[in-house]
Amino acid sequence: MVLIRRSLLLVTLLMTALTLPAQASQEDELREYVDENTQRLVDKLHDEKGLYDRDPQAFYKSMDEELKDFVDFRRIAARVMGRYARQTSPEQRDEFVEKFKRSLFDSYAQALVSADDFTIEVKDATINPNNDQRASVRMEVITDSGSRYPVTYSMYEADEGRWMMENVIVEGVNIGLAFRDRFSQEMEKNGGEVQVVIEGWGDAVESLNLEDEVDKS
């Protein structure tokens, strides 16, 4: 019996030794993948800083092209709509995805105009121990003045093993939840008229003061 227990213990230790490097490797690969995509986006944002003022449509197209294989806008938009998504037609959902992307790209552009130059350091990636198709990636946005802002990407593994971003947490504020709360508020304010909320989403986002949410966190 003692021999059997020792054998089982050795097998368990061996399996642990074999699986830990694989997990570490997967996390390293994810960190490198996110870092590569993030640095490419930062470079593009710096290079095209004035494009939004000159040609907004070209800016939107450029951002969409850069992010479409990294950010799952459709998944995020569906979560923002929450339970109200069941009230929408496929056409309305498509419209909201586009409105949602446009609102984010507008926010990017406005932030760029007023912001100092910045860099982003991708710190580490952590695979969810309870679900290896979920992960978080921790990073810091660093301004020229030396200010540091913690940011975390929530990622999930999509088809063919490609990792996609499905949410962002900035200084402790869950941006997806903040948007979902605003969508719900707009639905209540507009008597449940989902089309009205979709059409006015850009203004709703503009009036959402995320800085206040950060200060409260």
C-alpha positions in Angstrom: 0.0 0.0 0.0 2.8 2.4 0.9 4.5 1.6 -2.5 1.3 2.3 -4.3 0.8 5.6 -2.5 4.4 6.6 -3.3 3.9 5.7 -7.0 0.7 7.7 -7.1 2.5 10.7 -5.5 5.4 10.5 -8.0 2.9 10.3 -10.9 1.1 13.3 -9.6 4.3 15.3 -9.1 5.4 14.4 -12.6 2.1 15.4 -14.2 2.3 18.7 -12.3 5.9 19.3 -13.5 4.8 18.6 -17.0 1.7 20.8 -17.0 3.2 23.9 -15.3 5.6 24.8 -18.0 2.8 24.4 -20.6 0.6 26.8 -18.6 3.5 29.2 -18.2 4.3 29.0 -21.9 0.7 29.7 -22.8 0.6 32.7 -20.6 3.9 33.9 -22.0 2.6 33.5 -25.5 -0.6 35.4 -24.6 1.4 38.2 -23.1 3.5 38.5 -26.2 0.5 38.4 -28.4 -1.3 41.2 -26.5 1.9 43.2 -26.3 2.4 42.9 -30.1 -1.1 44.0 -30.8 -1.0 46.8 -28.2 2.3 48.3 -29.4 1.1 48.2 -33.0 -2.1 50.1 -32.0 -0.1 52.6 -30.0 2.2 53.3 -32.9 -0.8 53.7 -35.2 -2.5 56.1 -32.8 0.6 58.2 -32.6 1.1 58.2 -36.4 -2.5 59.1 -37.1 -3.0 61.6 -34.3 -4.3 64.2 -36.7 -6.2 61.9 -39.0 -9.5 62.2 -37.0 -9.7 66.0 -37.6 -8.8 65.7 -41.3 -10.9 62.7 -42.2 -13.0 61.0 -39.5 -14.2 58.2 -41.8 -10.6 57.3 -42.6 -9.8 57.2 -38.9 -12.7 54.9 -38.2 -11.8 52.6 -41.0 -8.1 52.5 -39.9 -9.1 51.7 -36.3 -11.6 49.1 -37.3 -9.0 47.4 -39.5 -6.4 47.4 -36.7 -8.7 46.1 -34.0 -11.2 43.7 -35.7 -9.1 40.6 -35.2 -8.2 41.5 -31.6 -11.3 43.1 -30.1 -14.7 41.2 -30.2 -16.9 44.3 -30.6 -20.0 42.2 -31.3 -19.5 40.2 -28.1 -18.9 43.4 -26.1 -21.9 45.2 -27.6 -24.2 42.3 -26.8 -23.1 42.4 -23.2 -23.7 46.1 -23.1 -27.2 45.6 -24.3 -27.7 42.8 -21.7 -31.2 41.5 -21.4 -32.5 44.1 -23.8 -30.6 42.4 -26.7 -33.5 39.9 -26.8 -35.8 42.8 -27.8 -33.7 43.7 -30.9 -33.8 42.5 -34.4 -30.6 41.3 -36.2 -30.5 44.6 -38.0 -30.7 46.5 -34.8 -27.9 44.5 -33.3 -25.7 45.2 -36.3 -26.6 48.9 -36.1 -25.7 49.0 -32.4 -22.3 47.2 -33.0 -21.4 50.0 -35.5 -22.7 52.7 -33.1 -20.8 51.2 -30.3 -17.5 51.0 -32.3 -18.0 54.5 -33.5 -18.4 55.8 -29.9 -15.2 54.1 -28.8 -13.2 55.4 -31.7 -14.5 58.9 -31.0 -13.4 58.5 -27.4 -9.9 57.3 -28.6 -9.6 60.3 -30.9 -10.7 62.9 -28.3 -8.3 61.4 -25.7 -5.4 61.5 -28.2 -6.0 65.2 -28.9 -5.8 66.2 -25.2 -3.3 63.5 -24.0 0.4 63.6 -23.7 2.4 61.1 -25.5 2.2 57.7 -23.8 3.6 54.2 -23.7 2.0 51.0 -22.6 3.9 48.3 -20.7 2.3 44.8 -20.9 3.1 43.2 -17.5 1.8 39.7 -17.5 -1.0 37.4 -18.6 -2.9 35.0 -16.3 -4.9 32.1 -17.5 -8.0 31.4 -15.4 -7.3 28.3 -13.4 -10.9 27.3 -13.6 -11.4 27.9 -17.3 -8.3 27.8 -19.6 -10.3 29.7 -22.3 -10.4 32.8 -20.2 -7.5 35.0 -19.2 -6.6 38.5 -17.9 -3.7 40.6 -19.1 -2.3 43.3 -16.9 -0.6 46.4 -18.2 0.2 50.0 -17.4 -0.3 53.2 -19.5 2.6 55.5 -18.8 2.4 59.2 -19.7 5.4 61.5 -20.5 4.8 63.1 -17.1 5.4 59.8 -15.4 1.8 59.1 -14.4 0.9 55.4 -14.4 -2.6 54.0 -15.0 -3.3 50.3 -14.5 -5.3 48.6 -17.2 -6.5 45.0 -17.5 -7.8 43.3 -20.6 -10.3 40.4 -20.2 -9.6 37.9 -22.9 -11.3 34.7 -24.2 -10.1 32.1 -26.6 -12.2 32.2 -29.7 -12.2 29.9 -32.8 -9.0 28.3 -33.9 -7.3 29.3 -30.7 -7.2 33.0 -31.4 -7.4 35.2 -28.2 -9.9 38.1 -28.3 -10.4 41.0 -25.9 -13.9 41.1 -24.4 -13.6 43.7 -21.7 -11.3 46.4 -20.2 -10.8 47.4 -16.6 -9.2 50.8 -16.1 -8.1 51.7 -12.6 -10.5 49.3 -11.1 -13.5 50.4 -13.2 -15.1 47.7 -15.3 -15.8 49.6 -18.5 -18.2 46.9 -19.9 -20.3 47.1 -16.8 -20.3 51.0 -16.9 -21.6 50.9 -20.5 -24.2 48.3 -19.6 -25.5 50.4 -16.7 -25.7 53.4 -19.1 -27.6 51.3 -21.7 -30.1 50.2 -19.0 -30.5 53.8 -17.8 -31.1 55.0 -21.4 -33.8 52.3 -21.9 -35.6 53.4 -18.7 -35.4 57.1 -19.7 -36.7 56.4 -23.2 -39.6 54.1 -22.2 -38.0 50.9 -23.4 -37.7 52.2 -27.0 -34.5 50.3 -28.0 -34.2 52.0 -31.4 -34.1 55.4 -29.8 -31.4 54.2 -27.4 -29.3 52.8 -30.3 -29.6 56.0 -32.3 -28.6 58.1 -29.4 -25.8 55.9 -28.1 -23.0 58.3 -29.1 -24.5 61.1 -27.0 -25.1 58.7 -24.1 -21.5 57.6 -24.1 -20.3 61.2 -24.3 -22.3 62.1 -21.2 -20.9 59.1 -19.3 -18.1 60.5 -17.2 -15.7 57.5 -16.7 -13.3 59.7 -14.9 -15.8 60.1 -12.1 -16.2 56.3 -12.0 -12.5 56.0 -11.7 -12.4 58.5 -8.8 -15.1 56.6 -7.0 -13.3 53.2 -7.4 
